[in-house]
Each structure stands twice: as C-alpha cells, then as structure tokens.
C-alpha cells in the first residue's frame, strides 16, 4: 500500500510544475523578467516530467512471464514513436520561440509540420513516451497512474492556449483550434482510449492483484469507470442538437433530450458503484484516509456547499435547458454571465464530496475519471452552441471564462458584444 501511495504522491508533486508555469507567464501577463522567467519555466517542466520518469523504477507489482515480454515489446515501440514525434515537432516549435526558447512568448503561430495534424504534438509524444516507459518496466502502479499524466498535459495545453496563444494570435488561433485537434484523437477518441484503459487494467492487473480469486472489487471498479464514460458519451450526444438537426431535422431536439436522460441514468449507476466499492473494497489497499473521519466530513462540507450553490444556481438560470435542449432557448443569464459552464463545475465537485463522505482515498483517485469526461462534454457543447447562436456566442466565449471568471473589466466589453 505504501508503494501505491508513493506513486500517487509523486503524481501530485508533478502538478507543482503547472504552478511554476503559471507564476512565470501563464497568468496572461509576465511579472517575472527574463532570464528568471525562463529558469522558472524550465524548473516547472523538470518537476512535471521527473516524477513520471522515476515512478516506473520504484518498487511495485510488476508484470511477469510471457505477458511481460509482450508489454516490453509494446513499450519499446511506443518509446520509439514518442521519440519520432518529439524529433519531428522540435524544429518547428523552436524557431517560434524568441529570447532563448521562450514558448510563453512565441513570435508566430506554428501551423506546419506535425502541427497541421495536431496542436500539441510534443505533449502527445510525452504521454505516449510515459506509457511506453511504464510498459517497458512492467510497473503496474505506474500504469494505473497514466490517466493522471494525460490530465497533467491536457491542462498544460489548456493553459498554453487560453493564456498565451489565443490572447496573442486571436482569430487566427481560434480558426486553427477549430480545424486541428489538440491530440491525434478527439473527445470520442478519448473516451474510447479510456475504455481501452479499463480493459487493460482488467486483463493485466487481474492476475497480479487478484490471484486469490476475489474479482468482485475489480468488477466494481470496471463498472464505475465504464458507467462514467457512457454517461459522458450520451451527454455529448445530447448537447449536439444543432449539428444533429442538419442530418435528421427537427427530430434532433427530442432525441437529444432522450440522450440526456440516458446520460443521467448512467450517472446514477455510477453513484451506485461508489456505494458498492465502499462495501467491497480492493483487498490490500488502504480503506480510509489517514485522518479522523470528522475531518473528511468537514472537507466534504467545504467543497460541497459552494459547489452546490454553483450547481443549483446554474440549473435555475438555465431553466428547462438544464435537462431538455430547446431550439428557442436563450442563454447567458445569471451565473452564466461569469462562467460558461457553472453546472459542470458544480457537478464535478460532488464526486469528491461523495468520496470524502465515504472516507475512501481509492474512490477519490477513481473520481479523476470524471475530469476528462466533463471537460469533453463542455467542449462539444460549446461547438454546438456556436452553431445555435453564431457570433454572439463566439464573443461570449472570448469574454467569459469556461470554468474560472475572467477579470471584471471584461464585462463592459461583453455587454458591448451582446454576451449579456
């Protein structure tokens, strides 16, 4: 158990690299001059990467026998692919960085080479490289942590785009973003990859962790992740009525409403798996947090009260659109004038609340699966809202943060642009 906690701890430490990037330039305006800004940025990159290089080398359950031979070969192949992607992207990104390789202040937008196929090939290479490295070493705990590594670089890409590229290159970057995916796979592809992750964990981790035949906890975890992914899949289908209307006409709107109901059913099933795992936890893993239960309750209250207000305020301001997409519905009221997705923001926090109330660190880690699901739900919803509301929604996106409010001085501009 200590081995798994050490892996989780190093994964958390890697996120401090994001914080250093924020300090050195991601806040949208430099407050630290060169060369110190570059030094801090490079330190952040090191802190992001180093823990993940070390993690597969640490003591942990490992693949053995013929399975290890197969995964070793796959890992070596993935490392070669990662290296080729990185080598391919490097000559294109470095010329854009002025003042000694400053990617936080590029001279021009790179849209050639691998960047014509994917917006962040260097991050794709990093994720593929880590998975290959973990497979090469056969470290199961490190492989279990791989979704966190994906989220780390997905968030890094989000900061880079929202704080650097879009403010500097404006409409040119927005057109580039619409035409080129962030990775070699889109939102649906991400969900498929996560399903593949579930299958891999189920088939590969099974003979290592459950030699004693206790398979129920594994089934519960697989059901937990699969139900979350299907909830996200049907929700994504429910937020695309304008796109679907072009294919099947007016039937798209009631069909989208049914998709949203199915999504809610799968979310309810997922909540059931929280209870089931609490009753039938994985053997050998820690069952409760290392502090007294009242502290878990206090943390749940501190997270649940503000997120509950945000969610219910969002439901109230959205009206019927919260559950039933309507063609004539009007948006941007109330809390939506401050953030574009308050409902998703509030709803996401409740998975942490449930995990804390059940006092389960494993459930808290498993709940990370909801982060990319909610993120992709918001991305697809915005694409359809642009079809529904046109330029007014595009202007609204520029002046209103997706999850975090933008500065108040943007509200005047928002009013002029018709976002309120």
C-alpha positions in Angstrom: 0.0 0.0 0.0 2.9 2.4 0.8 4.2 1.8 -2.7 0.9 2.9 -4.3 0.7 6.0 -2.0 4.3 6.9 -3.0 3.3 6.7 -6.7 0.2 8.9 -6.0 2.3 11.4 -4.1 4.8 11.8 -6.9 1.9 12.2 -9.3 0.6 15.1 -7.2 4.1 16.6 -6.9 4.3 16.8 -10.7 1.4 19.2 -10.8 3.6 21.8 -9.0 5.3 22.2 -12.4 2.0 23.7 -13.6 2.1 26.1 -10.7 5.6 27.3 -11.7 4.4 27.8 -15.3 1.5 29.9 -14.0 3.9 32.0 -12.0 6.3 32.5 -14.9 3.8 33.5 -17.5 0.5 31.6 -17.7 -1.3 34.3 -15.8 -1.5 36.2 -19.0 1.0 38.9 -18.1 4.6 38.4 -17.2 5.5 39.6 -13.7 9.0 37.9 -13.7 11.6 39.1 -16.2 14.0 37.0 -18.2 16.2 35.2 -17.6 14.5 34.3 -14.3 11.2 33.6 -16.1 12.9 31.1 -18.3 14.6 29.4 -15.4 11.3 29.1 -13.5 9.6 27.7 -16.6 12.4 25.1 -17.1 12.2 24.1 -13.4 8.4 23.7 -13.9 9.0 21.4 -16.9 11.5 19.3 -14.9 9.1 19.0 -11.9 6.3 17.9 -14.3 8.4 15.2 -16.0 10.9 13.9 -13.4 8.4 12.1 -11.1 7.0 10.2 -14.0 10.4 9.1 -15.2 11.2 7.8 -11.7 7.8 6.2 -10.9 8.1 3.0 -13.1 11.5 2.3 -11.5 10.2 2.3 -7.9 9.1 -0.9 -6.0 5.7 -2.1 -7.1 3.9 -5.1 -8.5 5.3 -6.0 -12.0 4.2 -7.9 -15.0 5.9 -11.3 -15.4 6.3 -14.1 -17.8 5.1 -14.0 -21.4 2.8 -11.0 -20.6 5.9 -9.0 -19.6 7.6 -10.0 -22.8 4.7 -8.7 -24.9 4.3 -5.4 -22.9 8.1 -4.9 -23.1 7.9 -5.0 -26.9 4.9 -2.7 -27.0 6.6 -0.3 -24.6 9.7 -0.2 -26.7 7.6 0.5 -29.8 5.8 3.3 -28.0 9.0 4.9 -26.9 10.3 4.9 -30.5 7.1 6.5 -31.7 7.3 9.1 -28.9 10.8 10.0 -29.8 10.0 10.3 -33.5 7.0 12.6 -32.7 9.2 14.8 -30.5 12.1 14.9 -33.0 9.6 15.8 -35.8 8.0 18.7 -33.8 11.2 20.3 -32.3 12.5 22.0 -35.5 9.1 23.6 -36.0 8.4 24.9 -32.5 11.9 26.3 -31.6 12.1 29.0 -34.3 8.8 30.5 -33.0 10.3 30.9 -29.5 12.3 34.0 -29.2 14.7 35.1 -26.4 16.4 31.7 -26.0 13.5 29.3 -26.4 10.6 31.2 -24.7 7.5 29.2 -25.6 5.4 31.6 -23.4 6.0 34.4 -25.8 6.2 32.9 -29.3 6.9 35.1 -32.3 4.5 33.4 -34.6 1.8 30.6 -34.6 3.2 27.2 -35.7 0.8 25.5 -38.1 3.2 23.4 -40.2 4.8 20.1 -39.9 3.1 17.9 -37.2 1.2 21.0 -36.1 -1.0 20.8 -39.1 -2.3 17.5 -37.8 -2.3 18.1 -34.0 -2.0 21.3 -31.9 0.3 19.8 -29.3 2.5 17.0 -30.8 5.1 17.4 -28.1 2.6 16.7 -25.4 1.2 13.7 -27.3 4.8 12.4 -27.5 5.3 12.9 -23.8 2.1 10.9 -22.9 2.9 8.1 -25.4 6.5 8.1 -24.0 5.4 7.6 -20.4 3.1 4.8 -21.2 5.9 3.1 -23.2 8.3 3.6 -20.4 5.9 2.2 -17.8 5.2 -0.8 -20.1 8.9 -1.3 -20.6 9.4 -1.5 -16.8 6.3 -3.5 -16.3 5.2 -1.3 -13.3 1.5 -1.8 -12.7 1.1 1.1 -10.2 2.7 3.5 -12.7 0.4 2.2 -15.5 -2.6 2.8 -13.2 -1.5 6.4 -12.8 -1.2 7.1 -16.5 -4.6 8.9 -16.8 -3.3 11.5 -14.3 -0.3 12.0 -16.6 -2.7 12.6 -19.5 -4.7 15.1 -17.5 -1.5 16.9 -16.5 -0.5 17.6 -20.1 -4.1 18.3 -21.1 -4.3 21.0 -18.5 -0.9 22.3 -19.5 -2.2 22.6 -23.1 -5.3 24.4 -21.9 -3.3 27.0 -20.1 -1.0 27.5 -23.0 -3.9 28.0 -25.4 -6.1 30.2 -23.2 -3.3 32.3 -21.5 -0.8 32.6 -24.3 -1.8 31.6 -27.8 -5.4 32.9 -28.0 -4.7 36.3 -26.4 -1.7 36.8 -28.7 -2.9 35.4 -32.0 -6.7 36.0 -31.6 -8.9 34.9 -34.6 -6.0 33.2 -36.3 -5.5 30.8 -33.4 -9.3 30.3 -33.0 -9.6 29.1 -36.6 -6.6 26.9 -36.1 -8.2 25.4 -33.0 -11.4 24.7 -34.9 -9.6 22.9 -37.7 -6.9 20.9 -35.8 -7.5 18.6 -32.8 -5.5 19.0 -29.6 -4.2 15.4 -29.9 -4.5 12.7 -32.6 -7.9 11.8 -31.2 -11.0 13.9 -30.3 -13.4 13.7 -27.5 -15.0 10.4 -28.5 -11.5 9.0 -29.1 -10.6 10.0 -25.6 -13.5 8.0 -24.2 -12.5 5.0 -26.4 -9.0 5.2 -25.1 -10.3 5.3 -21.5 -12.4 2.2 -22.2 -9.2 0.5 -23.6 -7.5 1.5 -20.3 -10.3 -0.2 -18.4 -9.9 -3.3 -20.4 -6.1 -3.3 -20.0 -6.4 -2.9 -16.2 -9.0 -5.6 -16.0 -7.0 -8.1 -18.1 -3.5 -7.2 -17.0 -3.9 -6.2 -13.4 -6.3 -9.2 -12.7 -3.6 -11.9 -12.5 -1.4 -9.8 -10.4 -3.8 -8.2 -7.9 -6.4 -11.0 -7.6 -4.6 -14.3 -7.5 -6.9 -15.2 -4.6 -10.0 -15.1 -6.8 -11.6 -12.0 -5.3 -12.8 -10.5 -8.5 -15.8 -8.5 -7.2 -13.8 -5.3 -6.4 -12.3 -5.4 -9.9 -15.8 -5.7 -11.5 -17.0 -2.8 -9.4 -14.1 -0.6 -10.5 -14.6 -1.5 -14.1 -18.3 -0.8 -13.8 -17.5 2.5 -12.1 -15.3 3.7 -15.0 -17.5 2.3 -17.8 -20.6 3.9 -16.4 -18.8 7.3 -16.1 -17.7 7.0 -19.7 -21.1 6.1 -21.0 -22.7 8.9 -19.1 -20.2 11.3 -20.8 -20.8 9.7 -24.2 -24.6 10.1 -24.1 -24.3 13.6 -22.6 -22.0 14.6 -25.5 -24.6 13.3 -27.9 -27.3 15.3 -26.1 -25.5 18.6 -26.4 -25.2 18.5 -30.2 -28.9 19.1 -31.3 -28.0 21.8 -33.8 -25.4 19.6 -35.6 -27.8 16.6 -35.5 -30.7 18.8 -36.9 -28.7 19.2 -40.1 -28.8 15.4 -40.5 -32.3 14.4 -39.3 -34.3 17.6 -39.0 -36.4 18.7 -36.0 -36.4 15.2 -34.5 -32.9 16.1 -33.3 -34.2 18.0 -30.3 -36.4 15.4 -28.6 -33.7 12.8 -29.4 -31.1 14.9 -27.7 -33.4 15.2 -24.7 -33.6 11.4 -24.5 -29.8 11.1 -24.8 -29.5 13.4 -21.8 -31.9 11.2 -19.8 -29.8 8.1 -20.6 -26.7 10.0 -19.5 -28.4 10.8 -16.2 -29.3 7.1 -15.8 -25.6 6.1 -16.3 -24.6 8.8 -13.8 -27.0 7.3 -11.3 -25.5 3.9 -11.9 -22.0 5.3 -11.3 -23.2 6.7 -7.9 -24.3 3.2 -7.1 -20.8 1.9 -7.8 -19.4 4.4 -5.2 -21.5 2.6 -2.6 -20.6 -0.9 -3.8 -16.9 -0.1 -3.7 -17.3 1.2 -0.2 -18.9 -2.1 0.8 -16.5 -4.3 -1.2 -13.1 -2.5 -1.4 -9.9 -3.8 -3.1 -8.0 -6.1 -0.8 -4.6 -4.9 0.3 -5.4 -1.2 -0.5 -6.0 1.4 2.2 -9.7 1.7 3.0 -9.8 5.1 4.8 -7.9 8.4 4.9 -5.1 8.7 7.4 -7.0 11.3 9.4 -10.1 11.2 11.6 -13.5 10.9 9.9 -14.8 14.3 11.1 -12.1 16.0 9.0 -13.3 14.2 5.9 -16.8 15.4 6.7 -15.5 19.0 7.1 -13.7 18.8 3.8 -16.8 17.5 2.1 -18.8 20.4 3.5 -16.2 23.0 2.5 -16.3 21.6 -1.1 -20.0 20.7 -1.2 -21.6 24.0 0.0 -20.0 26.3 -2.7 -20.2 23.7 -5.4 -23.9 23.0 -4.5 -24.7 26.7 -4.7 -23.0 27.0 -8.1 -24.8 23.9 -9.5 -28.3 24.8 -8.3 -27.8 28.4 -9.3 -26.8 27.2 -12.8 -29.8 24.9 -13.0 -32.1 27.8 -12.0 -30.6 30.2 -14.5 -30.5 27.6 -17.4 -34.2 26.7 -16.8 -35.5 23.9 -18.9 -32.3 23.8 -21.0 -30.6 22.1 -18.0 -32.4 18.8 -18.8 -34.2 19.4 -22.2 -32.4 21.1 -25.1 -34.7 23.5 -26.8 -34.1 25.3 -30.1 -35.7 28.6 -28.9 -33.9 28.7 -25.5 -31.9 31.8 -24.6 -28.6 31.6 -22.7 -26.1 33.8 -20.9 -28.3 34.7 -17.9 -27.4 34.9 -14.2 -24.3 33.0 -13.2 -23.6 32.3 -16.9 -22.5 35.9 -17.3 -19.5 35.0 -15.1 -18.6 31.4 -16.3 -19.7 29.4 -19.3 -20.1 26.0 -17.6 -21.2 26.5 -13.9 -23.3 23.4 -13.9 -20.4 21.2 -14.9 -18.1 22.9 -12.5 -20.5 22.4 -9.6 -21.5 18.9 -10.5 -17.9 17.7 -10.9 -17.1 18.7 -7.3 -19.7 16.3 -5.9 -17.7 13.2 -6.8 -15.0 14.5 -4.4 -17.7 15.1 -1.8 -19.1 11.6 -2.1 -15.6 10.1 -1.8 -14.8 12.2 1.3 -18.1 11.2 2.9 -17.4 7.6 2.2 -13.9 8.2 3.6 -12.3 6.4 0.7 -9.0 7.6 -0.9 -9.3 5.0 -3.6 -12.7 6.4 -4.6 -11.2 9.9 -4.6 -8.5 8.7 -7.1 -11.1 6.9 -9.2 -13.1 10.0 -9.4 -10.4 11.6 -11.6 -12.1 9.7 -14.5 -14.8 12.4 -14.4 -12.4 15.3 -15.1 -11.8 14.5 -18.8 -15.4 13.3 -19.2 -16.8 16.7 -18.0 -14.2 18.6 -20.0 -15.1 16.9 -23.3 -18.8 17.4 -22.5 -18.2 21.2 -22.3 -16.1 21.3 -25.4 -18.7 19.5 -27.5 -21.5 21.6 -26.0 -19.7 24.8 -27.0 -19.2 23.7 -30.6 -23.0 23.2 -30.9 -23.8 26.5 -29.1 -21.7 28.3 -31.7 -23.9 26.7 -34.4 -27.0 27.7 -32.5 -26.1 31.3 -31.5 -23.4 32.2 -34.0 -21.1 35.2 -33.5 -22.8 36.3 -30.2 -21.7 33.0 -28.6 -18.2 33.4 -30.0 -17.9 36.9 -28.5 -19.4 35.5 -25.2 -16.6 32.8 -25.2 -13.9 35.5 -25.6 -15.1 37.5 -22.6 -16.4 34.8 -20.2 -14.2 32.1 -18.7 -15.0 28.4 -19.2 -14.7 27.5 -15.5 -13.0 30.5 -13.9 -14.4 34.0 -14.1 -12.4 36.5 -16.2 -11.5 39.9 -14.9 -14.4 42.2 -14.2 -13.1 44.8 -16.7 -14.1 42.3 -19.4 -17.8 42.7 -18.5 -18.1 46.1 -20.2 -16.7 44.5 -23.4 -19.1 41.6 -23.0 -22.1 43.9 -22.8 -21.0 45.7 -26.0 -20.6 42.4 -27.8 -24.0 41.2 -26.9 -22.9 38.5 -24.5 -25.3 39.6 -21.7 
